[in-house]
């Protein structure tokens, strides 16, 4: 238990404790009171020796998110004096080393911190650190060398998650079903097992397993598992009922982001507003997320629903106005919901599709671990492969489409916008398969494609079309429409979010507009499949080390200052003391 310490300032009504100070710091971040936040963090810094390892980890997170590098450095220095540290603090320190973007420092920190974690958790630390530093494939190799078999539920979960992260979700499912028999009451095993079913593209199999084994699991964990599988299947109404009952029972906060997204997808504006208000008033909601909520995916969905309700007025039942479908995400989702052909028949092997696979990376050099993932798409028998970078893509656009398209590409505000625009143009011209560079091919491209004359896109459970993998014949009308919309936004230097301007939001609106404008054509030239179908052949968005740095286009990491680097270096200077293992 933390000792009671007299308050630094006389205006505190209650005696100050470590727990209360950390709670106040979270609150001050929420209400954006920088003066009080600095004061309470300084108080905590003065009492660092009295903080537990877990509390120091919280302090590092709070001071880092507030941008106080000097206080982060003091927290690191205090942690460095402790010869034996908990796993959570070791990982917090290692993440700071990763953020420094100095590979040699990170390698040394991995070794030094591994020597300070209790032997029981040393393997777990080294494997988790390897995942951040070297990627999932190297981490899996290390796990296999350190452990011949899982001796605890935690070790089993770590190994299974690495199998999922390396695109072996089916193997992870088989492995975890065995582990679930050995440790039937371990909630993390069931959670990761359900995740493996979804990643393998088999949510139906997950529900069958859950129904057969529900009686063995802790009752409080079952709703989470069932909801995950229902959402993957597209059974949103059932998932919504489960969430509402959990919130009513006090098991989840009223400001639940998932429920907000579900309400938006269902068009329930009043309920969505109530959840959004509860979310903003929750002191646990990070300040940075609150400041940028309007451009987050849930924030965009809420704003689009608000606009939709303003424009549609009292009309109900009929499809939205076509001009609204092109400009409003919720209107586009309504059109896709009402399009009866969206659950098209089973995709069959193609003989006439253009056998092209292409990707985009803005530079000619690529992180080694990314190149390994891209390699899975190369040298596929019967398929041609190409990957263009920014200079070659710009030249190709100019040569193929003309100066205006090339100019739109150059005017992209971000590498993601470049990639979004280029993939549309390349698909329209040449057809074939586009895949993001961090998506790993785990199956056969022939199993992805249709009869060669259809656009194939994958719809996320809550309504939007993903654009990380797109399959299309040359000249498809929906892709042409998407190019026109993206080019207009790029040339106008629109300030919209990337997601809406050129990404999944744009693709959703373009395909919905095509479906609405030419329903008979769409019935024969467009297939919209549930997202889990993609997972049967592709593992999207691989966890790769470069994503943990500020160089990643969608990174949340912040480059730390020199004071942090010096404090981390000082940790390395503390003499090693390996804790003995007793047999």
N, C-alpha and C positions, 0 to 999 in steps of 0.2 A: 504494500500500500504506500502511496506517495505521502511524504511528510508535509504537514501544513507549514507554509512559509508566509511570513508577514508581507503584506502588499507593499510594492514599491511606491505607489502613489496613494495618498490618503483618501482619494475620491472613490476607491473601490469599496463597495458596501460589504462584500464578503471576503473572508480570508482567501488569499490566492494559493492555488495548488497547481501542480503541473497539468492535471486533467482540465481544470477550469481555464488555464491560460491557453491551452491548445484549442479548446472549444471557442474561446473568445477570438483567437486568431482566425479560425474558420469563419466566424460570424463577420469579423471586420473585412475579410476578403470579399464576402458576399455583398456587404453594404458599401464596399469601395471606400472605406475610411482609412486612407493611407497613413495618417498620423497615428491613430490608435493602433493600427496593425504594426507599424514599426516599433511603437512603444512596447507592445506585448511580446513581440518577437525578441526585442532587446532584453526584456525581462527573462524570457526563456533562455536566451543565450548566456545570461549571467548565472543561471542555475542548471546549466547543462550536466554537471556531475550528478545531479539528483534525478535526471531523467533516465528512464529505462531505455533499452535498445530500441524497442518499438516506438517509444516517444521521440527519440532522436531521429528516427526515420521519418516520422510525421513532421518534425521541425524542419528537416532538410527539404521536404516536399513543399511546405508552406513558405519557407524563406526563398526557395528557388522560384516558386510561382509568383512571388511578390517582387522578384528581381533584386533581392538583397544578397549579392554575392559575398559580401563580407561576413554576413551571418551564416551563410552556407559554409564558408570556410571554417568558421568557428565550430560549427557542428561536426564537420569532418575531423577537425583536430581533436575534439573530445572523443569521437568514436575511435580515432587512431590510438588513444591511450589504453583502450580496452583490449586485453590480450585474447579474450574469448568473446565473440559476438554472435548474436542470433542471426538466423538465415535471412530474415526480412531486412535487417540493417545491412548485412553484407551485400544483398542485391541492390539496396538503395545506393550504397557507395559505388557499386560497380556500374550502375546506370549513369551516375554522374561522370565516371571515367569514360564511358561510351560517348556521352555528350561532348566531351572535350575533342573528339574526332582525332585522337592521337592513338594509333593502333599499338605502338610500343608501350605506352602508358597503360592501356587497357589490358594488354597481355600480362604485364607485371602485376597489375591490380588483381587480375584473376588468380594468379599464383599466390599472392600475399594474403588475399582474403580467404582463399581456400584453406590456408594454414591456420586461420583464426576461427573458422566455423567448427562447431562440435563435430566429432567424427561421425555421429549419427546422420548429420545433414551434409557432410562434405561432398558426397557424390551428387546429391541433388543440386548443391550450389554450382559445382563445376559443370554440370550438364546445362543448367539454366544459363550460366554465364557463356558457355560455348554457343548456345542458341542465339544469344544477342550478338556475340562477337563473330562467329563463323557461319551461322546459318543452321537450318534444321538437319541437313544431311550429315554435317560434321558432328553435330550434337548427338544424333542417333548412333553414329559410329562410336562416340565416346561412351554413351550409355551402355552399348553392348559390351564394350571392353571393361567397364567398371562393374557391371552387374550381369551375372550369368542368369539370374532369375529374380523376379520381384519378391522382396521379403516383406513388403507392406503395401497397403492400398495406395499410399502416396507415390511409391516407386512405380507401381503398375500404371497409375494415371499418367505420370511423367513419360513413361515409355510409349504408352498408347497415343498421347498427344503428339509425340514426335513422329509416330507412324502417320498420323493424320496430316501433320505439317509437311511430310515428305510425299504426300499424295497416295498413301497406302491406307485409305480409310476402310476398305473392306477387310484388310488384314487386322486393323485396329478393332473392328467390330467383333471378329472371331476371337481375338485375344481377350478382349474385355468381357465377352460372355463367359469365358472360362474364369476370369478373375471375379466376376459377379457371383459365381457359385462359391468361390472360396471366401469372399468377403461380402456377403449379401446385404449387409446394413451400411456399407460404405457409400455415402451419398455422391462423392466425387466420381466414383467408378460409374455409377448410373448416369450421371450428367454427361461425362465424356463419351460414354457408350451411345447415348442418344445423339450427341453431336456427330459421332462417327457414322451413324446411320444416315443423317442428313447429308454429310459430306460425301458419302458414297452414292447419293442419289436414291436412297431407299427409305424415305420416311414411313412408307407403309409397313416395311419390315420392322421399323422401330416401334410403331404402335402395336404390332402383334407381340413383340417382345415385352413391351410394357404391360399389356393386358395379361400376359401369361405370368409375369413376375411381380406384379404390383403388390401382392400380399407379402412379399419378402422385403419390401422397401419401406423406409420411414415414411409415414403418411404425409408429413409436412413437405416432403420433397416431390411427391407425385405430381401436383399441379404444374410445377415448373417444367417437368419432363414432358408431360402431356401437351402443354401449351407450345413448347418448342416444336414438337412434331406436327401439331395441328397447323401452326403457321406455315411450316415448310410445305404442307399439303395444300395450303390455300383455304383451310377451313377457319376463316377469320372470325366468323360469328361465334363459334364455339370457344376460340381462344379469347375473344373479348369478354365472354361471360365468366371465364375462369379468372381473368385479371380483375374484373369488377368485384367478384366475390372475395378475392384475396385482399383487395384494398378495403372493402367493407369490414373484413375481419381484422384489419390492422396489420396484415402480414406484408404489405407493400405500401410505399408512400403514395399519397394522393397525387403527387406530381410525378407520375410515371411516364417516362418518355415513350415507351413502347405503346402504352394505352393511348397517348396523344397521337401517335402515328396511325394507330388503328382507327381512332375516331375520325381523323382526317381522311383516311382512305374510304371510310364508310359515309362521309359527308355529314357527320354529326358535329356541326359547328358549335352549338351551345356547350356540349360536353367537352369538346376539344378546348374551348376557351377556359373552362373551369380547370381542366388539368394543367394547361399552360400557366395559369395564374398560380396554382399550387406549386408548380415546378419553380417558377421565378421566386417564390417566397420561401423555398426550402433552403436553409442556410448551408446545406451540404452541396448545393449546386455551385460549381466553380465559377468564380468571377469572370474568367476569360470566356467560358462557354456562354454565360449570361450576356456578355457584351456582344458576342457574335451569334446569338441565338437566331436572329432573323435570317442569316445566310446558311445556317445548318440545315440538314435535310428535314428534321421535324419542323423547324421554323419556316422553311420555304413551303412545306406542305400546308401549314396553317395559313400562311399569307395567301396562297393560291386558293384555298377553300373560302377565305373571306372575300376575295375578289369574285370568285365564282358566284357566291350567294348575292353579292351586290349587283352583278350583271344579269343573272338569270331571272331575278325578280320573282314573280309568283308562278312562273311556268314550272310544271313538273311532269314527269313521265317521258316527254319527248327528248330526243337527243339535243345536246347543246347546239347553238348556232355554230356553223362551220368555222367562222372567223375566230370564235372563242376557243374552239378545239386547238387551233394552231398556236394560240398565245397563252392558254391557261392549262396547267398541269392537271387540275382536278377535272376539268372538262374532258381532257384527253383520257383520263382514267375511266370516266363514266362511259365514254364511247367504247373503250376496250372491254369494259365489264359487260356491255350489252351486245357485243359482237359475238354471235353464237359460234363462229368458226375459230375462236381463239384457242380452244382446246382441240387442235387439229389431230388428225389420225396419226398413227405411229409413223415416225420418220423412217424411210427406207433408204437403202443404199443408192448412191447416185452413179449414173453413167455419163450424164451430160453436163454436170456442173463444171465450171472452169476450175481446173485442179491447181489453184494458186493458194498458197499460204503466205501471208505477209504480216510484218510487224513494223514498229517504229521505235527508234530510240534517238534522242536528239543529238547525241554525240557519237563519234566513230568508236570511241572506247567505252566499254561497259564494265561494271563491277563483275569480278570473276564469278561470284555466286549467281548473278543474273544471267551471265552467258551460259551457265550450266542449265538453267531453266529454259532459255531460248533454244538450246540445242535439241530439246525434246520435239520441237516442231520441224527441225531440219532433217533432211535425208529420209523423209517418209516415202516409201516406194509409191511411185505413180503421181507424186505431187511435186510442184516446183515451189521453191522458197525464196523470199527476198526480205531484207530488212533495210529500210532507208533511214538516214539521219537527216538533220535539218538542211544542210546544203544540198544533198541529193534530192530530198523531197521538194524543196523549193524549185530546183531546176526541172524536176519532173512535172510539177504543177504548171510551170510556165510553158514548157514544151507541149504539154498535153491539153491543158484547158485555157491557157493564155495568161496575160499579165494581171488581170483582175483577181483571178484565183490565187496567183502567187502573192499578190499584194495582201490579200485577206490573210493568208498564212503568215506572212511577215508581221502583220499587225496583231497577231495573237499576243495577249498579255502574259501568257504562261505556257510552259512546255506542254501542259495537259491540253490546252486549247489547240496547239499545233497538232498534237496527235489526234485529237477528236476530228478536226477538220480534214486532215490528210487521209484518215482511214475511210471517211465517207467518199472522198473523191476517188481513191484507189478502188474501192468496192464498185462504185458506179461505172468506172472505166473498164476494169478487168474482171470483176467478180471474184469469187472464191471465199476464203476464210480469213478474217482478221482476228488476231488474238493479242491482248496486251502482253507486254514483255515479261511480266511477272506471273503469267498464267502458265501452269505446267500441263502439258499434254500427258494424260495417263492412260488413254485408250487409243482408238483408231479414228482418224479424221473421217473415214468413210461412214462411221456410225453417227457422226454429227450432222451430215448433210441430207437433204431431201432429194427430190427427183431432178434437181438441177435447174428448175425454173422458179424456185420459191425463195423468198426472203425468210430466213429463220432467225428469230430473236427470242430472248429469254426474259420472262417477266418475273420480277421479284414478288414475294408474297403480298406486299402491301401496295402493289399497283404499278410501279414504274418499270420500264424496260431497261435492262442492263446493256451497256455498250462495250463491255470488255471483250466479248466474243460475238461477232456478227457474221452471218453467212448469207451471201447474196449472189444472184446472177448479175451480169452486167446490165446497166441501164434500168434498174428497178425504180419505179416511180416514187416510192417512199424515200429511198436514199437520195434521189434527185431533189425531192422536196426538202429533205434535211440539209442538203448542201446549200440550197438557196437561202434557207432560214439562217444557217450558221454564217454564211458569207455576209448577209445583210448585217448581222450583229457584229461581226468582226470589223467590217468596213466602217460601221458607225461608232466603233469603239465603245460598245455598250458596257455598262458597269455591272451587269448581272453576274451572279456567281457562275463559276465554270460549269458546275453541275447542270444548271439551267440553260446557260448560254450555248454551249457546244456539246455537253455530255449527255447523260442518261435522260435528263429532262427534255432536251431537244429531240432526242430520238423518239421518246414516248409521244410527244406532240406530233411529230412528223408521221409516224406510223398510224396513229389514231386519225389524223387528217386524211391519210390515204384510205383507210378503212371506211371513213364516213363519206368521202367524195366518190369512191368507186367500190362499193361493197361487193359487187359481182366479181370484179377483178381481184379484189383482196381475198375472196374465198378460194381462188385458185393459185394466187401468187404469193401469199403471205402465211406464215405459220408462227404463232406465238405460243411458246412452250413454257411450262413452269420452270423456275430457275433450277430446281433440284435435278431436272433432266440433264442439264449441262454438267453437273458434278459427276455423272457416270463416265465421262471421258476427259474432263478438264478439272484440275485443282486450281481455282482462281486465287489471285492475290497472295502468293507465297510469302511467308515470313522470311525476309532477307535482311542481312545486317545493314545494308545501306539505308534502309527505311528508319533506322534508329538514330540517324544523324540529321542535322538541319539541312543537308543537301537534298534530301528527299522532297519531291514537289509537294507532298501532302503532310509533311512532318509537323509534329507538335513539339519537337525538341527545340530547345533554345540554347544557342552556343554560350557556354558559361565563360566567366571572366578569368583573368590570370590568377586572381586570389584563390579561386577554386582549384586551379591546376597546381598551385604551390602547396595547398593543403593536402591534396591527394598524393603529391610526391613525398610529402613528409610522412604519410602513412607507410610508404614503402621503406622509409629509413628506420622504422621501429624494428628492433631485432625479432626474428621469427621465434615462435614458441609453439611447437607442435604438441597438441594435447595427446597424452598416451592413450592407447586403446587397451582395455583390460579384457581378457578372455575368461 
